[in-house]
Structures are given as structure tokens and as C-alpha cells.
Amino acid sequence: MLEFEKPIVEIKKAIARLEKIGKEKHLDYSEKLTKLRKRLEERKKAVFSNLSPWQKVELARCSNRPHTMDYVRVLIEDFVELHGDRCMGDDPAIIGGLGKFDGKSIVVIGQQKGKDTRENLARNFGMAHPEGYQKALRLMKLAERFHIPVVTLIDTPGAHPGIEAEERGQARAIAKNLMEISSLRTPIICIIIGEGGSGGALGIGVADYVLMLENSIYSVISPEGCAAILWKSQDAKKEAAKALKLTAADLLRMKIIDEIIAEPSGGAHHNQEEIIENVGKRLKNSLKRLNQIPIEQLLNLRYEKYRKMGVFEE
């Protein structure tokens, strides 16, 4: 439970208690329950319509948000996970494979976090090593060979920062992905479902169309990292989050992303079924639109999309 969610949780507990008492003692509390539910929706609206950038960071990192495999299980039929980069090994922080979406073949790649400490340790908290990015590129090349669209799901604090990743060429792996994906001859859609951190996100984030969940974040550095560098203290993380312009609304305004996917009241973690359904609908529309564009035109549009980022006039 996040700090700003406490008033909402208290109302939910009151509703649950009243429902339990009414059921056990056969009492009618329908009028009180109606008032409490109305109050709950009003409180949700008040809280979630005015979130600060730092509060959005907290929401994006919430362990109860649906992760990549949650979307894959519901949206992708006959999913077959493929492993390994054919060079170093397999990286559990990035999953990928073949399946069918809306009756058509698709390649899905995404960072996978865990639901608890044990799972997070197994998945390295969604922070990939070089072999993870090399595996992702291998699967994208497979998709290109058979003219299959690629969908990437981003949810990572960043690439793995350990010395072993640097020894195996972390920077080179990400740079190669940026170069190769830029000219990949098949449609690519990227969906930021939680935390989009630094080059770790961008390593599978180059796309023709970028969607972003309402309460997710996307930034060149974490607020804590930015605060430590610029303010020399992580105490300035809230100020850094505001300065980084990492929210979906900021990024849409700057044309870094193309579309925002609305989350259920209270955030994606309060209604996983609804957010997964929303993502499926937007993905279907986006794929249909991209599949109608000739590949040469698609490559030109992709090139122009990224050339325009950061352009400004004085």
C-alpha cells in the first residue's frame, strides 16, 4: 500500500467489514454501503486525478501491477517462449517468444519483474544482462525473416549495472540493438507498462508506435539517480521526478510517445483484467494501422520519428 492510497484502503476495509457483519447477522446495510462506495469513488477520483510525478513513479514500481507475463497469458494464444542468445546464455530478465494475437502470428518480447522477493531475485528485478538484449535482437531478426510484427513490453529500472554485465559488453549490446532495430523490416510496437528506465528500456524500445500506460514512467535516469548527481542527495528525488518530465502526459506532449492507455480507477494494480483488456484493444488498433503501411514507407516514418525528438527552435 502506497502512502497516498491509505485513505482509499481505509474506506475499502470499512466496506468489507460492513458487508461481513451484514452477512453474518443478516442485517441490511445497503444504504450505508451505497454511501461508502460513493465516497470511495469520490476519494479515488480526488487522489488519482492529482498525482505528483513522484507518486506516479511509486505507482509505476508497484509490485502488484501486471507484468509482461500477465499480459502474455491473457492476450497471446499458443505462446511459445524461446530462450538464449546463441552466444552467452539465457537471461530470465527478458522473456520472448512466438504466439498469436487476434488470430495472427506475432513476436512478443518484454522485461519481466517478479511479484515477490524470490521472483524478483530470479528475474534480476527485470534488469537485463547483455545476453538479454542479444536474445531480444535474435527474436526480432526472426520476426523480420518471416514478416511477423514485433511487440515489446517495457518494465525495468534499467539495464543490469553490475561489473559482469560491463565485462560482457552491456553498452555494446544496447547500442547494437538501437542500430539494428532502427532498420528492422517489420512493424514494431512498444508498450511501456510500468517502469521505463534509461538504456535498459531503450534497448528494446525503438518502435514505429509507442504506447504508454497512464501511470507508467519513461526516463533517461531514475529520480534517485538524477537527485544524487544534480542535488548530491537522494532526498531531492521528488524534485528530480518533476524535472525529468517522465510521466505519460509529459512525454505525449513532447512527442516521445504516441498514445496513452487509460488505467482503471486507482491504477492498473486495482483491476488487472480491465487494463489488460484496454491494452489488447489499443494493440489491435495499432497493429492494424501499421500493417497497412508499405515497409519502405514504414522505415522512413520510423527514421523521421526519432530524428524529430529533441528538436527545438529558439
Secondary structure, DSSP 8 states (H G I E B T S, - for coil): --GGGHHHHHHHHHHHHHHHHHHHHT---HHHHHHHHHHHHHHHHHHHTS--HHHHHHHHT-TTS--HHHHHHHH-EEEEE----SSS---TTEEEEEEEETTEEEEEEEE---SSHHHHHHHGGG---HHHHHHHHHHHHHHHHTT--EEEEEEES-S--SHHHHHTTHHHHHHHHHHHHHT-SS-EEEEEEEEEEHHHHHTTT--SEEEEETT-EEESS-HHHHHHHHTSSGGGHHHHHHHHT-BHHHHHHTTSSSEEE---TT-GGG-HHHHHHHHHHHHHHHHHHHHTS-HHHHHHHHHHHHHSTT----
